[in-house]
Amino acid sequence: MAEQKDQIFNLAFLYEFTEGDKTLMLHFINKFLDNYPKEADAVEKALVLKDRKAVYLAVHSWRPQFEFVGMQDAASQLLEIEHGARDEMSFEQMHLIFQQVQDQLKQLPEAKEWIL
C-alpha cells in the first residue's frame, strides 16, 4: 500500500485490522465518511452553545473513529479539544482547533480513492 507524503490519513491500522481485506476496509471508510457530518454537527452545536460537557462527550466519542481510519493529526486535535473542554480552554480556542479538523475532513477523497 503506497503512502503519499501529503496524505492526511494512514491506513496501516485499518489494513492490519481487516487483514488486508479491501472490501472490508472500504466498508469502514465509507461508514466513517457517512457518519462524520452528523458527528461534526454535534461538536459544532456544543461549541456554539458553550456546553463543555456536550463538547467533551461529542469529541470523546468521535475521536476513536479518526484513529481507526488513520487520521492521527485530527485525532490529536480532537484530544486537545477533549482536554480543553475539561480544563477550561476558551471556546474560541476549541473552535479554532475544531476548524482545523474540519479543514482536514474537507480534503478527504472518496472512499475508493483511499485504497490505491
C-alpha positions as CSV (number, residue, x, y, z in Angstrom):
1,M,0.0,0.0,0.0
2,A,1.7,3.2,-1.2
3,E,1.9,6.1,1.3
4,Q,1.8,9.7,-0.1
5,K,3.8,12.3,1.8
6,D,0.9,14.8,1.9
7,Q,-1.8,12.3,2.8
8,I,-3.8,13.1,5.9
9,F,-4.5,9.5,6.7
10,N,-2.5,6.3,7.2
11,L,-4.4,3.1,6.7
12,A,-1.8,0.8,8.4
13,F,-4.0,0.1,11.4
14,L,-7.1,-0.5,9.3
15,Y,-5.2,-2.7,6.9
16,E,-3.9,-4.8,9.8
17,F,-7.3,-4.9,11.5
18,T,-9.0,-6.1,8.3
19,E,-6.1,-8.4,7.4
20,G,-5.8,-6.5,4.1
21,D,-9.4,-7.2,3.1
22,K,-10.0,-4.1,0.8
23,T,-13.8,-4.7,0.7
24,L,-13.9,-4.6,4.5
25,M,-11.6,-1.6,4.5
26,L,-13.9,0.3,2.1
27,H,-16.8,-0.6,4.4
28,F,-15.2,1.1,7.4
29,I,-14.0,4.1,5.4
30,N,-17.5,4.6,3.9
31,K,-19.0,4.3,7.4
32,F,-16.6,7.0,8.6
33,L,-17.4,9.2,5.6
34,D,-21.1,8.8,6.0
35,N,-21.1,9.4,9.8
36,Y,-18.7,12.3,10.2
37,P,-21.1,15.1,9.1
38,K,-23.5,14.4,12.0
39,E,-20.7,13.9,14.4
40,A,-19.2,17.3,13.3
41,D,-22.6,18.9,13.7
42,A,-22.8,17.6,17.3
43,V,-19.4,19.1,18.2
44,E,-20.3,22.4,16.4
45,K,-23.6,22.8,18.2
46,A,-22.0,22.1,21.6
47,L,-19.3,24.7,20.9
48,V,-21.9,27.3,19.8
49,L,-24.0,26.5,23.0
50,K,-20.8,26.7,25.1
51,D,-21.7,23.5,26.7
52,R,-18.4,22.0,28.0
53,K,-19.9,18.6,28.9
54,A,-21.5,18.2,25.5
55,V,-18.3,19.2,23.8
56,Y,-16.4,16.7,25.8
57,L,-18.8,13.9,25.2
58,A,-19.2,14.6,21.4
59,V,-15.4,14.7,20.9
60,H,-14.6,11.8,23.2
61,S,-17.0,9.5,21.3
62,W,-15.9,10.7,17.9
63,R,-12.1,10.7,18.3
64,P,-11.6,6.8,18.1
65,Q,-13.2,6.9,14.6
66,F,-10.3,9.1,13.4
67,E,-7.8,6.8,14.9
68,F,-9.4,3.8,13.3
69,V,-9.1,5.3,9.8
70,G,-5.6,6.6,10.5
71,M,-6.3,10.4,10.8
72,Q,-3.8,10.8,13.6
73,D,-3.4,14.6,13.4
74,A,-7.2,15.1,13.5
75,A,-7.4,12.6,16.4
76,S,-4.8,14.5,18.3
77,Q,-6.6,17.8,17.7
78,L,-9.8,16.3,19.0
79,L,-8.0,15.0,22.1
80,E,-6.8,18.6,22.6
81,I,-10.4,19.8,22.5
82,E,-11.4,17.0,24.8
83,H,-8.9,18.1,27.4
84,G,-9.7,21.7,26.8
85,A,-13.4,21.1,27.5
86,R,-12.4,19.7,30.9
87,D,-9.6,22.2,31.6
88,E,-11.4,25.5,30.8
89,M,-9.8,26.2,27.4
90,S,-11.7,29.0,25.8
91,F,-14.5,28.1,23.4
92,E,-12.8,30.3,20.9
93,Q,-9.6,28.3,21.1
94,M,-11.5,25.0,20.9
95,H,-13.4,26.2,17.9
96,L,-10.2,27.2,16.1
97,I,-8.8,23.7,16.7
98,F,-12.1,22.2,15.5
99,Q,-11.9,24.3,12.4
100,Q,-8.5,22.6,11.6
101,V,-10.2,19.2,11.9
102,Q,-13.0,20.3,9.6
103,D,-10.4,21.5,7.1
104,Q,-8.8,18.1,7.1
105,L,-12.2,16.5,6.6
106,K,-12.9,18.7,3.5
107,Q,-9.7,17.3,1.9
108,L,-10.8,13.7,2.1
109,P,-11.2,11.8,-1.1
110,E,-14.0,9.4,-1.9
111,A,-13.6,6.0,-0.1
112,K,-12.4,4.1,-3.1
113,E,-9.5,6.6,-3.6
114,W,-8.2,5.9,-0.1
115,I,-7.1,2.5,-1.3
116,L,-4.9,2.6,-4.3
